[in-house]
Structure formats: structure tokens, C-alpha cells
Amino acid sequence: MTKDYHEKVCNSESCIIYEKINTSAKVRFGVLMGLSKNQYNFGRQLISNYGNNYQIGAALKISNIFMFNRHINLKTNFILEKDSKSYTLSLPDGVQYSHITYNDVFYNLIDLRSLGNPSAYLPDMKADLDVLDLKIPVSLNYDFNITKNTVYTFGIGISNKIILSQNKNFRVDDFYAVYGESIHSLLTGVIATTGIEGNWFGKHTLFVNVNYEYLTDFRSKVDNTLKLLKNQVSLQIGMYF
């Protein structure tokens, strides 16, 4: 319509038509693998060290979803994660005791230093959490062009983690009395991700991501002393086809 209008009114000079191609959404599939560091905080009663977590999964990226800005895209992953078997569990600062049952043995982590008895102190213990989970993060991302073949990407979103299995012989007693499990079956939270993508090998796109996640159980109506909090930092490498 614009072209026909210009041809009728611009009969004495050349008229320029500015147009933008209506590009449809572009969907790309990929694979990834990664390594992360996990920390469990059992309601601020018991805290773990950062243990290793191994990842493998499928990736999905949808581009050109907003006509007003083609740098915005949507990403989601389906990641199978397996925790390292050994975690060191200790009392957070300010917490004087925590009760744990592990392999049918009762442990009482206790800090009586505040009462003037430093010898009556079991500072930590090692336990096999043996967690297997399926993680589904969804993030909205913005791409910045660095070079013709390389982009820097940053995004924020929501991460969901479904616990498929865990060590039933590990019980944080207060948690187990309320939930029937020590680690909640569904954890949800926020994710921040950043990384680099590049078309360095033909049509395929290689990507490297660094992610931070903060997860908890928002379904729980009890106070924060019985809410599991989880911090996770991940390094992932993968490829879109």
C-alpha cells in the first residue's frame, strides 16, 4: 500500500520506502552438559558445603518472538542433574543444635561454646544426599552483538527443580516430621544467566553459560525455619543445531 501511494504522489522525484521484513519466530534445539556447585540450607538450622553437581540435557531457544526488538529471546532447558555423594553438613552461625538421623544412627550437632563448654561441640558431619533431579529453567534473554559471529547474552527467569530421588537414609529430623522427606520434591526460584554464543563452526552455534539459581519451596506455609533454601552456580557448554 505504501509503495502504491508513493508511486502516485512522487511523480517528479525518487521516493525511498523504508521497510522491515516480518520474520517469523525461529526455534533452535541443542544439547548441553555442565558442572555446578550446590549448597543446601535446611531452614537455617543446618547448612552444607558446596558440593559438585553434574548436568546433561537438552536446550531450546526461541528467537524473533518480539517484533519491536529482535535481540530478545526465550530459552528453556531440560536438565538431568546428579549430586555428588558426599556433603559436609554443619551448623550455621548462631545455631546451637540440629538433629539428624543418618543410616539409622542419630546425630546431634551441637554448639555449646556460647555456654562456655568448647569441648561439647560436634561441628560437622559427612552425609550422602544422593539427589537426582530434573531441572527446567525458563529465562528471557537479551543478546548483544560483539562481532559478526559472536554475541554476549544476559537473562533472568524462573527455575523449577523436580527431585526424582534422594537418600531416604538421610533425615533432618525436624524437616522429616513435617514433610516426610528432607529435601522437598519441588523447588522453585529465580535464575540469572550470562554467557557467550558464537557461530564459529559452520551453521551450528556453540554456547558457554554461567548461571546462578536461588531455589526454595514456595508451597510451604510454615515459617522459614523449616524451608529448604538452595544456592547453585553452574558452568554449562553446549551447541544449538
C-alpha positions in Angstrom: 0.0 0.0 0.0 2.8 2.4 0.8 4.6 1.6 -2.4 1.4 2.3 -4.5 0.9 5.6 -2.6 4.4 6.8 -3.3 4.2 5.9 -7.0 1.1 8.1 -7.3 2.3 11.2 -5.3 6.1 11.0 -6.1 5.9 11.6 -9.8 8.7 14.2 -10.1 11.4 12.7 -7.8 12.6 9.4 -6.5 10.9 8.3 -3.2 12.5 5.9 -0.7 10.5 3.3 1.0 11.8 2.0 4.4 10.5 -1.5 5.1 11.2 -4.2 7.6 10.9 -7.9 6.8 8.3 -9.6 9.0 10.5 -12.5 10.2 8.7 -15.4 11.9 9.8 -16.9 15.2 12.9 -19.1 14.9 13.2 -22.3 17.1 16.6 -24.0 17.7 17.3 -27.2 19.6 20.5 -28.1 21.2 22.3 -30.2 23.8 24.4 -29.2 26.8 26.5 -30.6 29.7 27.7 -28.8 32.7 29.1 -28.8 36.2 27.7 -26.9 39.1 28.2 -26.2 42.8 25.3 -26.8 45.2 24.7 -25.6 48.7 21.7 -26.8 50.8 20.4 -24.7 53.7 17.9 -26.6 55.8 15.8 -23.8 57.2 18.8 -22.1 58.6 19.2 -25.0 61.0 21.8 -26.9 59.0 23.9 -25.9 56.1 26.0 -27.9 53.7 29.2 -27.1 51.9 29.2 -26.5 48.1 29.2 -30.0 46.6 29.6 -31.0 42.9 26.6 -31.5 40.7 26.8 -33.0 37.2 24.4 -32.0 34.4 23.3 -33.2 31.0 20.3 -32.1 29.0 18.5 -30.6 26.0 18.3 -26.9 25.2 15.7 -24.8 23.4 16.0 -21.2 22.1 13.2 -19.2 20.5 14.2 -16.0 18.7 12.2 -13.3 16.9 9.4 -13.5 19.4 9.1 -9.7 19.8 8.8 -7.6 16.6 9.9 -4.5 18.4 13.3 -5.9 19.4 14.9 -8.9 17.7 17.6 -9.1 20.4 15.2 -10.6 22.9 14.8 -14.4 23.0 13.3 -17.1 25.2 15.4 -20.1 26.4 14.4 -23.2 28.3 16.4 -26.3 29.2 15.6 -29.8 30.3 18.5 -30.9 32.5 19.1 -34.1 34.4 21.3 -33.4 37.4 23.1 -35.7 39.8 24.6 -34.5 43.1 28.0 -35.7 44.3 27.5 -38.2 47.1 29.4 -36.6 49.9 28.4 -33.3 51.6 29.7 -31.8 54.8 26.9 -30.6 57.0 27.5 -28.0 59.7 25.6 -25.6 62.0 25.2 -22.1 60.6 26.4 -19.1 62.7 24.1 -18.5 65.6 22.5 -22.0 65.6 23.3 -24.1 68.7 21.9 -27.6 67.7 20.4 -29.7 64.9 19.1 -33.3 64.9 19.9 -35.7 62.1 19.3 -39.4 61.5 21.7 -41.0 59.0 21.8 -44.7 58.2 19.7 -45.3 61.4 22.2 -43.5 63.6 21.1 -40.4 65.5 23.4 -37.4 65.3 23.1 -34.3 67.4 25.2 -31.5 66.0 25.5 -29.1 69.0 27.4 -25.9 69.7 27.8 -25.3 73.4 30.7 -22.8 73.0 28.3 -20.0 73.8 27.7 -21.6 77.2 31.4 -21.9 78.0 31.9 -25.5 77.1 34.0 -25.7 73.9 34.7 -29.4 74.3 31.0 -30.3 73.9 30.9 -29.5 70.2 30.3 -31.7 67.2 31.0 -29.2 64.4 30.0 -31.1 61.3 29.3 -34.5 59.7 29.5 -36.0 56.3 26.5 -37.5 54.6 25.5 -38.9 51.2 22.4 -36.9 49.9 22.4 -38.8 46.6 20.0 -36.4 44.9 18.8 -36.9 41.3 16.6 -34.2 39.9 15.1 -32.8 36.7 15.6 -29.0 36.3 13.6 -26.9 33.9 14.7 -23.2 33.8 12.9 -20.7 31.7 14.6 -17.3 31.0 14.1 -14.2 29.0 17.3 -13.1 27.4 18.9 -10.1 25.6 21.7 -10.6 23.1 24.5 -8.0 22.5 26.5 -8.3 19.3 30.2 -8.4 20.0 31.4 -9.4 16.5 29.7 -10.7 13.4 29.7 -14.2 14.7 29.7 -13.7 18.4 27.1 -12.4 20.9 27.1 -11.8 24.6 23.8 -12.8 26.3 22.2 -12.0 29.6 18.9 -13.2 31.0 16.7 -13.7 34.1 13.9 -16.1 34.7 12.4 -18.8 36.8 13.9 -22.2 37.5 12.0 -25.3 38.6 13.6 -28.4 40.1 11.8 -31.7 40.5 13.5 -34.1 42.9 13.4 -37.6 41.3 15.2 -39.4 44.1 17.2 -38.8 47.3 18.8 -40.7 50.0 16.0 -42.0 52.3 18.5 -42.9 54.9 19.4 -39.2 55.4 16.9 -37.3 57.6 16.9 -33.9 59.0 14.5 -34.8 61.8 12.5 -31.6 62.0 12.1 -31.5 58.2 11.1 -35.1 58.0 8.5 -34.8 60.7 6.7 -32.1 58.7 7.3 -33.2 55.0 8.1 -36.9 55.2 11.3 -36.1 53.3 14.4 -33.9 54.0 14.6 -32.3 50.5 11.3 -31.0 49.1 10.1 -32.7 46.0 9.6 -29.4 44.1 11.9 -26.4 44.4 11.2 -23.1 42.5 13.1 -19.9 42.4 14.9 -17.3 40.3 17.8 -17.8 37.8 20.3 -15.2 36.4 22.3 -16.3 33.4 25.0 -14.9 31.3 27.2 -16.2 28.5 28.7 -16.1 25.0 27.3 -17.7 21.8 29.2 -18.0 18.5 28.8 -19.4 15.0 32.4 -20.5 14.8 31.8 -23.9 13.3 29.5 -23.5 10.3 25.8 -23.3 11.0 26.0 -24.7 14.5 26.1 -22.3 17.5 28.4 -23.1 20.4 27.5 -21.5 23.7 29.0 -21.2 27.2 26.8 -20.1 30.1 27.3 -19.2 33.7 24.1 -19.4 35.8 23.1 -18.6 39.4 20.0 -20.0 41.0 18.2 -19.4 44.3 15.6 -22.0 45.0 13.1 -22.8 47.8 9.7 -24.4 48.3 7.1 -21.7 47.8 4.3 -24.2 48.5 5.3 -24.5 52.1 3.2 -22.4 54.5 5.5 -22.9 57.5 8.0 -20.3 58.6 11.5 -20.0 57.2 13.0 -22.2 59.9 11.5 -25.2 58.0 12.1 -24.1 54.4 14.8 -25.5 52.3 17.0 -22.9 50.6 19.3 -23.9 47.8 22.1 -21.9 46.1 23.5 -23.2 42.8 26.2 -21.9 40.5 26.6 -23.7 37.1 29.0 -23.6 34.2 27.5 -25.1 31.0 28.7 -25.7 27.5 26.5 -26.8 24.6 25.5 -26.4 21.0 22.4 -25.3 19.1 21.8 -27.0 15.8 
